[in-house]
């Protein structure tokens, strides 16, 4: 009876796995602080459905924006006060992630099954914008968390189909400023919600407050090894290093990645300054890379040319105003210095993330 029941359970579990939708998104973001006060935010961009063809994007000061609503009707319009550097997607001026010249950073993260935007009211079209325009709006008009809160209160984020994916993009945002303050902006049950995010960590669904509550299930986790224990005449000790993290979830789901992101960032090694923290940022984020085999969603044809579901990984030093990144094609870290960019230009600039979609490998074979 027990064997038969076990077989039934395993069969149901297998069918559930086969019926589940493929993982298409698994982005993870973390924040690290250096001893000199530098605040760095970094994130992975996972998209297992197709290549987003992301580029570096530079938007100058004074650029005029108008959000496009359903049926190509114009929505909220604004003029950018600050220039920004970021990474776009789908060969569009769609800012998926970026930092402005004041050091404010905004990241867009997928939020499927949870995001529910404000209802569109034609009488308030001039205050309405598409979800995918929020990042550019905040980066070009704000220089602090306080300004971001005020800016969100001025707009309505309404359902607008994103042609790249054929649906309304379900997203939420993590915003960080150089002071170290972080917030998460979500649209839940048709209302804007802003959560303080002192941990500086974000993944995907469900809502941010749920993730924070779920952390209570893992308060036992520690970077300190478990102590030896004696039971009767037997001495027990951990099998090896890392015993304090026993119970850390290892799957690709958003709740599990959120717990790991908090555990790894909270136990990161101390770093003196921004440049040294960059090493620690990429070391931690490498734990969240998702292979194509675990995240296929678009079919072989759409994924042609992709080497990973983690398309790129980026790190922002909000104090030094520098952007660092590497891609699925080239693990070499590249740097963009915002203080060397002329944000007084007249047009948006784009640059490929990779000059060539290949790894630059140094041959260090000893000479004969």
N, C-alpha and C positions, 0 to 999 in steps of 0.2 A: 504493500500500500504506500509506504513511504517513498519507494523507488518510483512508482507510477506517478505520484504527486510531484516529485522532483522533475520528472520528465515533462509533465504538463507545464510547470512553472518555467522551465528552460525554453520550451517551445513558444509559450506566450511572450517571453522576453525577447526571443529571437525575432518573432513576427513584429513586435513593437519597434525593434531597431530597424527592420527592413522598411516599415511603414513610415518611420519618422522622416521629416524633411531633411535634406542634406544641409550641413552647416555651411553657411555662406559668409558669415561674419563672426569674428572673434577678436575684435580689437581690445587692447588693454593699455591703460595709461597710468603712470605713476609719477610722483613728485619726490625729489630729493633736495636736501638742504646741505650746503657746505659750511664749514666752520667760519668762513669769512662772510657769511650771510647770503651767498649766492643761492638763488632758487632756480632749480632746473626741473622742467617737465619733459617727459618723454612718452612716446606711445608707439605701438605697432599698428599697422594698417593691414588687416586681414580682409580679403575679399576672394572667396573661393569660386565665384560664379564666372568671372571673366576678368581680363586685365583692365584695370581702370585707366591705363595710359596716363598716369599722373606726371605732372611737370612742376618745376619750380615756377611760382608766379610772383611777380612784383607789381603791386598796385600803388600808384603815386598818390600824393596828397592832392586834394581838390578834384578827384575823380567823381563824376556824377553817376549815381545809381538809380535805377527804377526796377523794383521787383515785378516780375511777371506773374499774374494770377491765372486762374483757369480761363480757358478760351482766349489766351494771349492778352487779356485785359491788364492795363497798368495798375500797379498797386502803390505801395509806399515808395516815395522818392527821397533821396538824401544826397548830400555832398560830403565826401570823405574829408575829415580833418587831419587824419594821420595816414602815412604810408605803411604798407605791410609787405612782408615776405611770407609765403606759405607754400603749400603743396595742393594742387588742384586735382580734378578728376574728370574722366570722360572727354578729354580735349575741350573742356569748357572752363569759363572763369568761375568755377564752382570751388570755393575755398573749403577744403576738407579739414585743413589745419593751418595755423599760422601764428605769427607774432608781429605786432606793430612796432614802430620806431620808439615807442615809450616802454616797451617790454611787456605789454599785455599779451597773453597767449590765450587762444581759443581753439578747442578741439571738438570736432563733430564726431559723434559715435552713434552707431546703429542702435535702435531701440524698438525692435519689432514686437508686436503684440501688446505693447504698453503705451507707446506714444498716442495721444488723442488730442488733436489740436483744437483751437478755438473755432467756433462756428463762423463761417463766412457771412458777413452782413454787408450787402452792397452799399449801404449808406456809410460804411466805414472802410470802403475800399482804399482810400488814401492813407489809412493807417495799417493796412494789411500787407503781409509779405509771405513768401514761400519759406518753408522750413530750411531749405538749402541756402537761403540768403542771409540767415541770421549771423553766421560766422563773419562774413565780410562786413555786415552792418556794425557789429560790436567792435571789430578790430579797427575800423576806420573812423569811429566816433567816440571811443572810450579810452581812458588811460588808467583806470582803476576799477576795482570791484564795485565800489560805491556808484561810479558812473554807469557800470553795466546794469546794476539793479534799476537805476532810473531809466536807462535806455529800453530795457525790456518792458517797463510799465507804459511806454509810449506807443508800443506797436501791438498788433494782433497777428499771431502766426496761424495761418489757416491752411486747410488741405489744398495742395496743388500737386498734380501728378508730375513726377520727375520722369521725363521721357527716357532717360538712360535705363531705368529699371521698370518702367511702365506702371508704377504705383506711386502713391504719396509716400515720400521717403520718411520712414519712422526714425527720428533721430532725437538725441539729447546732447548736451554740451557741457564740457568742463572748462572753466575759465580760471586762469591763474594770473596774478599780478606780481611785480617784483618785490612787494612786501611779504610775500608768502601766503597771502590770503587766496583761498580757492572756493569756488561755488560750482554747483551742478544745476543746470537749468533744464527742466523737464516740462512736458505738456501732458498732464494727466487729467482724464475725465473732462477735457475741454477747457482746462484752466492752466495758466502758467504757474509753475511751482519752482521756487529757488531754495536749494538746500545748501547750508554751509558744509564745506567738504574739507575739514582740517586734515584728513588723511591724504588728500590729494590723489586719490585712486578712483578709477572708473573702469567699468567694462560695458556690459549691455543690459538686457532686461533681467529682472523686472525693475521696479522703481528704486531710486537710490536709497530711500529710507529702509526698504526691505533688505538691501544688501548690508546696511549698517546693523540692522537687527540680527541678521544671520551670522554676523561675526561673533555673537555671543556663544554660538555653538563651538567656537574654536579658541576660547580664551586660554586653553591649556597649552597652546603652541608657544614654543620658546626657542631661542637660539642657544639656550643652555642645555647641556646634555642631562638626561634623567639620572638621578643618583642610583648607586648600587643598592640592592635590596637583599636582605637575608630572610629566608623563609625556612623555618626549622633548622636543619644542619646544612642547608644549601645556600650558596652565595650566587645571586643573580646580578649581572651587570649588562649594560647595553651591548648589542652585537657589534656596534661600531659608531662612528660619528653621525650626528644628525638625529639622535634619538628624541631630542626635544621637539622635533617637527613630526613625530609619529601622528598620523591622523590627518595630515595636510592633504586636501583633495588634489588629484592630479589630472582630472579630465579637462576637456576644452569648454565646458559650459560656462556661461558668464558668472554664476555664483561661485563656482570653484576657482575660476581665474581671479575673481575679486579677492577671495581669501588669500590665495597665493601672492597676489600683488601687494596686499597689506603686509603679509608675513615677510616677504623679501625686502620690501622697501623699509619696513620698520627695523629690520635687522641688518641693513646695509652697513658696510664698513665706514668708519668716519673718514671724511675727505676734507682737505684743507681749503680747496677753492673750486671754482667752476670747471677749469680744464681737467682737474683730477676726477671730478664728479662725473664727467662725461664717460670715463672708462667704466665706472660703477653702473651708470645708467644703461649702457648697452649690454653689460654683462647680465644685469637683471632681466632686461627685456628679451634677451636671447632665450630665456626660459619659456617665453610665450609664443615662439614661432610655431606656426601651424602648417604641416606638410599638406600637399594637395590630396594625398590619400585619405586624409581625415576631414577634408572640407570640400569635396567635390560637389558642385551644385549646378554648373552650367553645361556639363557635357564636354566631351573631349574637343569638339570643334571650337567651342568658345574659349576653352582654356589653352588653346594652341600657343606655344611660346612661353607659357608660364612655368616657372621653376618652383614656385611655392605659393601657398595661400597668403603668406605674409609678404605683401608686395613691397613695402618699405617700412623702415623704422626711423623715427625722427626724435631729436632731442633739442630743446630750447634752453639756452642760458639767458634768463630774463634780466640778469644784472649786466652781463657783458654784451647783450643784444647779439647773440650768435645762434645760428641754426646749424645743427649737425645731422647727417643722415647717412644711411646705407640702404641698398635695395636688394631684391631677390636676385639680381643679375651681378651685383658687385658688392662684396662685403666691406670694401674699403670705405672708411668714414670720410665724408666730405664736409666742408665748412662754408657757411655763408655769413659774412660780417655785415650787419645792417648799417653800421656807421660808415661804411664805404659805398653805400648805395645812394644815388641821387634820387630822392623821393619827390623832387620837383618836376619830374618828367611829365610828358603830355599823354602818354598811353601806357596801357598794361603791357608788361613784358613777360615772356615765357621762355623757359630753358629746359631742355630734357634733363631728367634726373641722372641718366646715364649717357655719357658721350658714345659709348659702345656697350651693347648688352653682353658683356663678358667680364670675367674676373681678371684683374691685373695681378698675375702671380709672379713673384720674384724667384728666380732660379738661384739657389744658394748651394748648389752642389759643390763640394770641396774640389779644388783643382788637383789634378794628378801630380 
